[in-house]
Amino acid sequence: MNAPEPYRVLFVCLGNICRSPAAEIIFKKMVAEQGLEHLVESDSAGMIGYHRGCPPDSRMLTALKKYGYEDPGLKSRPVRKEDLEQFDLIVGMDRENLRDLKRLDEKGQWTGKIVPMCFFTTRFPDEEVPDPYYGGQEGFEHVVKLLQDGCGNLLERLKEQLSL
């Protein structure tokens, strides 16, 4: 009997150097801690390709390390049209990302799988994940805490949905 195809989640922000790679790192660790790596996969991408091939911002890696996350050596990549078909859930960090993702879906056939990250947060009043790029270290740490909340709740929903 063949193993089921893993459920695939794509995290998206503007440049794929701060928020979306942090979400990928946090989510992957949560998935691994529950032994679900063979059932749930994740990746991250950016709406723009300006930082293609670059590692996550060092300030984000510092914030992640403070909360117990290791740098897995991710490299930035832009969102591709085929991502809309290949991923089961596409999680945008802010309204602009969501709008741009929906524009990429010219025929509107994948918009049902595009959701905001803050749809999954419960401990913070934020309606979107703020871009910490132009701020101080506390902004990066806030994003990590926000993503921990959202990723944890997302994983719990997936476990219920997939009967895991």
C-alpha positions in Angstrom: 0.0 0.0 0.0 1.3 3.5 -0.9 1.9 6.0 1.8 -0.5 9.0 1.6 0.8 12.2 0.0 1.9 14.7 2.7 -0.2 17.8 3.3 1.8 20.7 2.0 1.8 24.2 3.5 3.5 27.2 1.9 4.3 30.3 4.0 4.6 33.6 2.0 5.8 37.1 2.8 7.3 39.9 0.7 10.9 38.9 0.3 11.2 35.5 2.0 13.9 36.6 4.4 12.0 37.4 7.6 8.5 36.3 8.3 7.9 33.4 6.0 11.2 31.6 6.6 10.6 32.1 10.3 7.2 30.5 10.0 8.7 27.6 8.0 11.3 27.0 10.7 8.9 27.2 13.6 6.2 25.0 11.9 8.8 22.4 10.8 10.0 22.1 14.4 6.5 21.7 15.7 5.7 19.1 13.1 8.9 17.2 13.9 8.3 17.3 17.6 5.0 15.5 17.0 6.6 13.0 14.6 4.5 14.1 11.6 7.2 15.0 9.1 6.0 12.2 6.7 2.5 13.6 6.8 2.9 17.4 6.8 5.5 19.3 4.8 6.2 23.0 4.6 8.2 25.5 2.6 8.3 29.3 2.3 8.6 31.8 -0.5 8.4 35.5 -1.2 6.3 37.6 -3.5 9.4 39.3 -4.9 12.6 37.6 -6.1 14.9 40.4 -5.0 16.5 38.3 -2.3 16.6 35.0 -4.3 19.2 32.7 -2.9 19.8 34.8 0.3 19.6 33.3 3.8 17.0 34.7 6.3 17.8 38.1 7.8 20.4 37.7 10.6 18.2 39.6 13.0 15.4 37.0 12.5 17.8 34.2 13.0 18.9 35.8 16.2 15.3 36.1 17.4 14.6 32.5 16.4 17.7 31.2 18.2 16.6 33.1 21.4 13.4 30.9 21.3 15.2 27.7 20.6 15.1 27.4 16.8 18.2 26.5 14.7 19.1 27.9 11.3 18.5 25.1 8.8 20.2 27.0 6.0 17.1 28.1 4.1 17.5 30.2 1.0 15.0 32.7 -0.3 12.9 32.0 -3.4 10.0 33.7 -5.1 6.5 32.3 -5.3 5.9 30.4 -8.5 2.5 30.0 -10.2 2.8 26.2 -9.8 3.0 26.7 -6.0 -0.7 27.6 -6.1 -1.5 24.1 -7.4 1.2 22.1 -5.6 0.5 23.3 -2.0 -2.6 22.4 -0.1 -2.6 25.6 2.0 -0.9 28.9 1.3 -0.4 31.2 4.3 0.2 34.9 3.7 1.7 37.1 6.3 -0.2 40.4 5.5 -3.0 41.8 3.4 -0.6 42.8 0.6 0.8 39.2 0.3 -2.8 37.8 0.2 -3.8 40.3 -2.5 -0.7 39.5 -4.6 -1.2 35.7 -4.2 -4.8 36.1 -5.3 -3.7 38.1 -8.3 -1.2 35.4 -9.2 -4.2 33.0 -9.4 -5.6 34.6 -12.5 -8.5 32.1 -12.9 -9.5 32.1 -9.2 -9.2 28.4 -8.9 -6.9 28.3 -5.9 -8.0 31.3 -3.8 -9.8 29.0 -1.3 -6.4 27.7 -0.1 -4.9 31.2 0.4 -5.4 32.3 4.0 -3.9 34.9 6.4 -1.5 33.7 9.1 -3.4 35.7 11.7 -6.5 33.5 11.0 -4.7 31.0 13.3 -3.5 33.3 16.0 -5.3 33.5 19.3 -3.0 35.2 21.8 -2.3 38.4 19.9 -4.7 41.1 18.6 -2.6 41.6 15.4 -4.6 41.2 12.1 -1.5 40.6 10.1 2.1 39.6 10.8 4.0 42.9 10.8 7.2 43.1 8.7 10.0 43.6 11.2 12.6 44.5 8.5 12.9 48.2 9.2 12.5 48.0 13.0 14.5 46.9 16.0 15.1 43.4 17.4 12.0 43.6 19.5 9.9 43.6 16.3 11.6 40.3 15.2 11.0 38.8 18.6 7.3 39.8 18.5 7.0 38.1 15.0 8.5 34.9 16.4 6.0 34.8 19.3 3.1 35.6 16.9 4.3 32.9 14.5 4.6 30.4 17.4 1.0 31.0 18.3 -0.2 30.8 14.7 1.8 27.8 13.7 0.8 25.9 16.8 -2.9 26.5 16.1 -2.4 25.7 12.4 -0.9 22.4 13.3 -3.7 21.5 15.7 -6.3 22.3 13.0 -4.4 20.2 10.5 -4.3 17.3 12.9 -8.0 17.5 13.4 -8.7 18.0 9.7 -6.4 15.1 8.7 -7.4 12.9 11.6 -3.8 12.7 12.8 
